[in-house]
């Protein structure tokens, strides 16, 4: 069928050749004046300003977006690339014309090509396509034809590095279209060359360069060659160890030993990257600044025809120094990832994931953390059963009687089936929670909202399992009521808090919305969370008492055990932290009510805005939950009005500021106690110190306001999130 179509087309073309050629003439009309008269005339009943678009049934958002992107240098990649550049040439054409060399490259040229290639790899990791980044290097199109040994070996290694990065990111599945593009555009990733062969080739070149570096320079010219050789040696050695690191971290077999080897490799990589940064100026054309590599062998337009028909965004390749510094930071993030093996408990691991995510790491390091902790769906570190890890987490959190070592509850077949079914559901849900932390911060918010629906379902199942186990007789005198339910509720409340706080981080809320966000956090979410942890703390204390009773056989021994039992409560530090955050939110709420009473918060026009609609929109994901029950706008409105208008006493903004002072003062005291109890964990210490700065500063500001400072000023306060991404410093202008 295809042949027939081709034949018909050829006949048509032959017929066209016989037809006389007619010159086409165009009658162009200048409509500029008519266009401006139309948009400013009475036809639209309004005057369109520059940048405004008319919404019409024939000109919707899709057409508008295309019109905005077309011929915009930032959005349309063809604009800058096609301007003033010569026609792009292929690898073969570049060789034939002498545009690139295959042999006799000087070290400065190879250094420049290597550094520029790493710049392209970094730009690829930032979300650009391979066609517009790495594969603009013509040497990568036909590495087998390169004669220069270091460059040829490096090009093969780049293919293997791309392959292992792509596999790791695809395996972790925590990327979105804006994070990473895995399309290879038909380029083969040299899969016929094995990992061992690649490392062997790199080692051979490394040893050869190392031998040359032993020859000491005797004059200025030989000293330059000597230093260039050392710089090239550092790059080849770094490439070898970087590839080994990526391969080992992405491998699920013998994971613990692999990570030990990775720590050694990463340390050596860090040494080499420092040498590379210091010697970046030894590369050819290192001083020239451009949006694309300007050294021999690179052509930004070579893959233009491989790009999709939509407007591909303009790709600006990172400068060499910035790219190498990015790789240095990447190595440090990899070192952090290897520390996850120190966190065997699930709760500690989850906190590690959340803290790592807060730093907004790159897609590769986020993916590595995922595949290191859960290389397979239900095996932590590839060894431990995930369900057993979660059982340990529940046992350490609230000590459910059914999970205690000497419990006879699991001898009941039905009870065992219920518990196993519950934890199999937990494996899926908590696996999703860990995976969620690997996504970029903006995407996490949407996924948190969807995850709450699954938590609500699991909460219901937990309560039914608790109810059934509560009816069974056990040799442990403690009740099983609400054990699993409290554990799931604890995690669900944390997810709800993360959802609301992420709105501050992503700058989604207007200032006039802050008061009901902080009110919801203060009055309900943190209050419920503290209550849940306190209940778990009580259960653990009861279990400890039960264990001591069974251990002690005599009165003296029991008294000794009671005397010994003066250790702090298990969840005391966590309770203090959440109580402090609850008071911080309370302080903001009181302060914002005071600002509204003083008219210092600009409010939107009432005819275009509804606070009820905004409130319900912001808290929409909570509306389908049964526990904790959603708090409707009416309740918020009544409680806020009660704060502002009390019957028996005169309420002023000063009283609100004083109430806010009291909350921030309480938060400060709790944080100082928490700091004294805090283990030597730098992340927790830094978090407490940041919150202390917030509490102290805001206390002083509200105290000034309560004393009448700037009483007559209507200038709105500034909320500065530079100290903490969720809790701002209040500043007066």
N, C-alpha and C positions, 0 to 999 in steps of 0.2 A: 504493500500500500504506500509506503514511504517513497519507493522508487517511482511509482506512478506520479505522485505529486511532484517529485523533482523533475520528471520528464515534462509535465505540463508547464511547470515554471520556466523550463529552458525554452520551450516553444514560444511562450509569451514574450520572453526576453528577445528571441530572434525576430519576432514580429515587430517588437518595439524599435529594433535597430533599423528596420526598413521605413518606419514612419518618419516624416520630416520633423525636425526639431523646431518647436515653436518657442519663441522667447516670451516668458511670462512677465507681465508688467504689473506692478503694484501701485495702487492709488492710496498712499498713506494720508491719513487725516489727523491733525493735531487736535486732541480732545482735552488738553490740559485745562484750558479756561472753562470749558463746559463742565468738566468734572468738578472743579472747585466751586462753580456756581451751583451745581446740583447739591453738593453736600452742605452748602451754607444757605440754600434757599428754603422756601416754604414746603418743599416736597416732603422732607423728613420732620418738619416742625421743630427742628433743633439744629444747632451748629455742632458738627463733629470736630473735635480737637485733634491735633496730631497724635497718632497712636491709638485713637479710638476706632472701633469696628462696629458696623451696623449688623444686628442680628436679623437674618432674613431666612425664610424657609428654603431658599435656594443657596444660601451661604451660611452653612452651619459651622460648628466648632472644628470639624475635620478640615474643611476648606480654609477656615481662618488660620488653623495651625500650620497648614502647608504654606499659606501666604506669608506667615510670619517667619518661617524657617527658610524659605526660598531666598537665596542670594544673601543670607546673613552669614558673614564670615565665621561666626562662632558656631553656627548650626549646620551650614552647608559646606561639607569638606571640599567640594569642587571649586569653591570661590578662590581660596588662597593657593591651593595646590596648582591650579591651572593657570595662574596669573604669572606670565613672564617666564615660565619654566620650559625647558626643551622637552621634546617628546620622550616619554619614558622608554627605556630599553631593557631587554631581557638579559639574563646572565650571559648567554652566547653572544648577543650583540655587543655587550659591554666588553667581553674578552676580545672580540674581533676588532673593535675600534680602539682598544688599548685603554679603555676607561678604568678597568680594574686589572690588577696584576695577580697572577696565580703563583708566582715564584719570585724569589729574591726580594721579598718584602723586608724592609728595615724594621727593627724592634719597635720604633715609635709608631709605625703604621699599624702593626699588629696590636699594640697596646691600645691605640685609638679605636680600632675595630672592636676589640673585646669590651672596652668600657662603653662604647656606644651600643653594643648588643645588650649589655646588662641594663642600659637605660631603657631599651625597648622592652626587655622582659619585665622591668618594674612598671612601665606604662601599661603593659598587658595585664599585670596583676591589679592595676587600678581600674580595670573595667573596659579598656579599649580592645579592639579586635586584633588577632594575630596578623591579619593582612595589613593593618595600618601600623603595626609596631614591629614585631620580631621579623616577619617575612619581608620587610623592606630592605633587609640585608641580603643583597644578591648572592653573597658567598654561601648562604644557607640553601639556595636553590639547587646547587650542584656541588655539594662538598667533596664528592669523589674526584672531581676534576682539579681540586686545589693541590698544588705541589708543595707549598710551604707547610712543613710538618706541624708546627705549633698551631697555626691557623686552622688547618684541616682537622686536627684533633679537637680543637675547641669547638668547631662547627658541629661535629658529630656529638660532642658532649651537650651542646645547647639543645639539640633535638631530644636527647634522652632526658634532660632537665625539664623541657616542656612536657614531655610525655608523663613523667612521674608527677609533676605538678597538676596536670590535667586529671590524672587518675585519682589523686588524693582529693581534689576538690569535688570531682563527680561522685566519689565514694561517700563523702561527708554530707552532701546534699544540703548545704546551708547557704547557697548563693542564689541571688536573683539576677535578673537581666542587667541591672546597673552595676553589679559586683564583678561579674566575670563572664567572658565569652569563650566557649570551648571549641568553636568551629575552627577546623584546620584548613578550610578552603582548598581541599584536594592535595595538600602537601603531605607526603608520606613521612612519618616520624621515625624512619630508619629502624623499624622493629626487627630487621634481620641482624642488627648489631646488638649483641647481648650486653648486659650490665657489666659482666666480668671483662669483656673485650674493651668496652669504653674505659673502664678504670685502668686496665692494663695499658692502653694507649696513652692515657693522661699521665700515668706513672712513668712511662718510658720518656715522654717529653720532659716531664719534671726532672728526672734524673739527669737527662742530657743538659738541661739548662743549669742544673745545680753544679755539674762538673765544670761548665764554662765559668761559673761564678767563682770558682776557686783560683782562677788565673787573675792575679792582682794587676791593676792598671799601672802603666809606666809613664804615660803622658796624658795630656788633657783629652785628646781624642779617644784613647782607650778607656779613660775613666768614664766618659759619657757612655760608651758602649757597655762598660761594666755595669753602670747604674741602670741603664735601660734593660740589660739582661736580668738584673735582680727584680726590677719591676715586672717584667714579663713572667719570671719564675713565680712571683707571688700570685699572679693572676691564674696561672695554670694550676698551681697547688690549691688555691682557693676553689677553683672550679671542680677539681677532683673531690675535695672534702665536702663541698656544698652538695654535690650530686650524691655522695655516699650518705650524707645526713638525710637528705630527702628520701632516699631509697629505704634506709633503715627505719625512719619514723613512720613511713607508710606501710610497713610490713607487719602483719599481725602475728606471725610466728616468732616465738622467743622474744616477746615484746620487752620484757624487763631488761634482758641482756642488751637488746638493741638500744634502749634508752641510755644505758650506762655508756655504751660506745659512742652514742650521739653526743653526750656531754663532753667527752674528750674531743670529738671532731669539731663541735661548736666552739670550744675554747681556741682551737687552732685556727678555725675560720675567722674568728674575731681578730686574731693577731694578723692574719693575712689581709683582711679588709682594711685594717688601719694602714698597712703599707700601701695598699692600693689607693686609698684616699690621699696619702701624702705624695704619691708619685703620679697622680692623675695628670699633671701638667706635662709629663713625659710623653703622653700620647699625641699623635698628630692632630693639629688644629684644635687643641684643647681649650684655647683661649677664645675661639670664635663662638659667639652666642647665636643660636638659631632655634627654631621650633622643631627641627628634625636633624638627625645626624648629618653632619656636613663633610664627613670623611669619605674617602674612596670606598666604594662597595655598597653604598646606601642610596636608594631612590624611593622617595615618599610616594611617587605616583605609580610604581610598578604594578601594584595590585588593584588599581582603581576600578578596573572592569569586573573584579571579583566581588565587589561590594554590592549590597542589595540596592534595588531601584529607589528605595526611600532615601531621604537625605541623611547620609551618615554624618555623625558629628565630627567636627574638626578635631584631629588628634595632635596634641602638642606633647612631644617626647620630652621626658625629664632631662635636664642637664646632667652631665656625667657625675659631677660631685654629689648632687642631690640624690642621684640613683644609688651611688655607693653608700651614702649615709642611710638611705632607706634600707639597703641590704643589711647594714650594721644593726639597725633597729629590728629588722626581721630576725636576725640571729639571736638578739636578746629576748625576743618574744618566744622563739623556739626553746631557749633555756628555761623560760618560765613554764612552758608547756610540759617539759620533762619533770617538773616538780609536782605534777598531779599525782604521781605515784606515791607521794608522801601522804596523800589524803585517801585512806582506805575506806572511811565511813562515807555514806552517801551524802549526809548533810554537809560535811566539810567539803566534799567534792562539788556539790551544788553551789556553795558559797564561792568556791574557787572559780567555777564557770562564770558566775555572775560578776565577780570582781574583774575577771579577765575581759569580759564583754564591756564593762564600763569604760575601759581604756580605748574602745573603738579600734581594735586591731584589724589588720588586713585580712582578706578572705583566705589566704593560704594558712596563716597561723590559726585562725578560727577553725579551719577545716582539720588541721593537724591535731588540735586539742580533742576534737570529736572522735577521730579515728584512733587516737591513742587510748582514750578512756573506754570507748565502746567499739572495738574493732569489728565485732559482730553484734547482732541485735541484742542478745541476752547474755553476753559475757563481758564482764568488767575486766579490762586489761587482757582480754582474751582467755582468762583463766577462771575467774569467780562467776558463779551464777548470779545474774542481776537480781533475781527474785530473793535469793538468800541475802544479798547486800541490802535490799530494801527491808527485809525482815529484821536484820540487825539495826537498821536505822529506826524502825518503829519501836523496837525493844529498848534502844537507848533513849528514845524520846519520851515514851510514856509507859514502858514496861507492861504491855498487855499480858494478862495471865496465860493466855493460850500459847505465847511464845517463850514462856519461862522454861528453863531447862528441865525441871521436874514436874511440869504440868502433865496431867492425864487427859486433858481436854481433846488432844489430837488423837487419842485412842478411839474416839468416836469417829466412825467413818464419815458421817455426814458433816461433822464439824471440820474435819480435815479437808474435805472436798470444798466446803465454803471458803475456808482460809486460802487454799491453793488457787481457787478461782479468783478470789479478791486480789491476790498478789500478782497473778498473771495479767489482770487488768492494770495493776499499778505499774508493771514493767512497761507496758505500752505508753501509759500516760506520762510517767516520769522520764522515759526515754524521749518523748516528744518535748518535754520541758527542757531537758538538757540540749536537745537539738535546736530548740528555739533560741537559746542563748548564743548560738553560733551565727545567727542571722545578723544583718546590720541593724543598728539601733532603730531606724525608722520602721523597718519591717516587723520588728519584734512587737511593736504595739498592736498591730492588727492580729498577729498570731496569738498574743496574750488574750485578746477578746474571745477568739475561737476556743482557746484552751479552757477557758472558764466553763464553757458548756460541758466539756468532758469531765471537768472536776465536779460539776454539779451531779452528773450521773454517777460518778464514783463515790461521791459523798453519800448518795442515797444507798448504794450497795454497802458501804461501810457501816451505815447505821443498821441495816438489816442483818449483817453478819454479827455486829455487836449485840443486837437484840436476841439473836438465836443463841449465841455463846453465853449470854447472861442467864438463860433459862437452864443451862446445863449445870450439874453438880460438879464441883471441883475440889481437890484437896487444898487449893490455895483459897483462903477466906476472902480475898479481894474480889470486888465486883468487876465484871468485864464491860460494864455499861459505858458507852461513848469512848472507848479506847481508840479503835481504828478511826472512828468518826472525828475525834479531836485531832488526830494526826493529819488526816486529809484536810480538815478545816484550817489547820495551821498553814499548810502549803497553799490552800486556796486563797486565804487572806493575804499572804505574801504576794501572790500573783495579782490580786486586786490592787494592792498598794503599788506594786511595780507599774501597773497599767496607768494609774492616776499620776504618779510621779513622772513617768516618761513624757507626759504632756508638757511639763516644765522644761525638760531637757530638749525636747523637739520644738519648743516655742510655739505650742499650739494654742495656749490660752491667752486671752486678752487680760489686762490687769483687772478689769471690772468683773472677771470671772473667778479670780483667785479666792475670794472669800468663801464661796460654797465648795470649792475643791478642798481647801484647808479645813473647812467645817466638817466635811464628810470624813476626812482622814482623822481628825481629832475626836469627834464624837462617836464614830462607829468603827472604822476599820482598825485603827490602832487599839481602841478599847477592846474590841473583840479579840484581837491578836494577843494582847496582854492577858486577857482572861483565859484563852486557850492554852498559852504556855504555862500560866499559873496552875491550871488544872493538871497539866502534864507533870509539873514539878511536884504537886501534891501526890500524884500517883507514884512517882519515883521514890518519894520519901516513905510512903506506905510500904513499898516493896523492900526498901532498905531495912525498915523496922521488922518486917516479916522475916527477912534473911537473918538479921541479928538474933531474933527470937529463936530461930531454929539452930543457929550456930551455938549459942550459949546453953550449956546444960546445967550450970550452977548459978546461984545468985551472985557470987562474986564476979564470975565471968561476964554475966549480963551487965552488971554495974560498970565493969571495965569497958565493955563495948559501948555503953551509953555515954561514958565519959569521953571515949575516943570520937564519938559521933558529933563533933563540933565543926565539921567541914562545911563550907558554904553549899547552899542548895545548887543542884546541877545546872539549872537554867537561870541562875541569878543574874549573870552578866547580860544575857539576852533580854531578860525582862527589864533590866535597868535601861538598856539601849532603846527599846521600843517605848518605854514610858517617857524617856527624854524626847524622843521624836514626836510622841503624842503631845507633849507640852509645847514643843516648838511650833507644831501646827496650830495648837490653841492660841499661842501668842500671835501668830500671823492673823488668825481669824479675828481676834479682838482688835488688833491694830487696824485691819482693813475696815471693820465696822466703824471705828473711830474716824478713819479717813473719809468714809462715805458720809458720816454725819457732818464733817467739816467741809464737805464739797470738794475734797482734794483728789477724788477719783473721777476722771472724765467718763461719763456714761454715754452710750449710743442713743440716738434719737428713738424715742419710744414707738413711733409709728413704723420704724423699720426693724425693730428688735423686740424680742420677747425673752425675758430671763427664764421663764418656765421652759421654753423650747430649748434654750441653750443648756440648761441644767439637765433636762431629760436626754439631750443628745450626748453630753459628756459622760453621763452615767448609764448609757443604754446597755452596755454589756452586763450590768449587774441586775437588770430588770427581770431576767428569767430565773434568777437564783432563789432558792427557798431558804438556804442557810449560808450566810446571814441574809435576812430578808431585806429587800430594797427599801430605801428611805425616799419617800415621794417628796416632790417639791413643796407641797402644802405643809408638810412637817418642818422642812427647812425654813420656810417663810415664817411660820408661827414662832419657831424658836428664835429666829433672828429679830423679829419684831418685839418679842418678849425681852430680848437683850437691850433693845433701843428705847423701848417705852414701858417702863415699870410703873405700876400704879402708885405705890407708896413712897417712891423716892425719885428724885430728879436724876435722870440719866444724861450725862454729857459725854462728849468725846474724851474728855480727860479721864473719866472713870473707865472707859474702854482701854485707853492707853495704860492706865495703872494695872488693869486686869492682865493686859498683855505682858507688862513688866513682870508680874508675878509668875506667869507661865514660863517666860524665858529664864527667870531666876531659878525656878524649880528644875528646869532642864539643865542648867549649868551645874547645880549641885549633884544631880544624878550622873551627869557625864564625868564629873571629877571623881565620883565614887567608882564609876565604871573603869576609869583610867587606872585606878589603883588596883582593880581586880584583873585588869587586862593581861593576857599572856603576851609573851614577846612576839607578837604578830604585827609586823610593820603596817599592814593594810588597815587593821582595826585601830591601831594607835593613830594613824593619819586621819581616819574617818572621825574618831572622837575629837581630835584636835581641830579639825575643820568645823565640826558642829559646835565645839566650845567657842570658837571665834564668832560664829553666827549668833549664838545665844548671848554672848557678852556684848557684842556690838549692838544688836537689836534692843537689848535691855537698856543700854545707855540712850539710844535714839528715842525710845518710847518714854523714858523718864524725862527727857528734855521736852517732849511734846506734852506730857502730862503737866509739866510745870509752866506751860503756856508759850514755849518757844515757837516762833513763827505761827502764832495763832491766827493772824489775819491773812497770812499768805494762802493763796489758792493754787500755788504751784504743786503739781502732783509729785509724790515721792518717786524715787528711782529704786527699782528692785534689781540688785546686782548679783548675778549668778556666777561671778568669777571665782568665789571661794568654794561654793558647793553647787553642784549642778541641779539640785532639787530645792534647797533651802537658801533663799537669797539674803543678802545684806540689805537692810532698808537704809536708804540715803536720802537726806533732805537737801534740796537745792536752794 
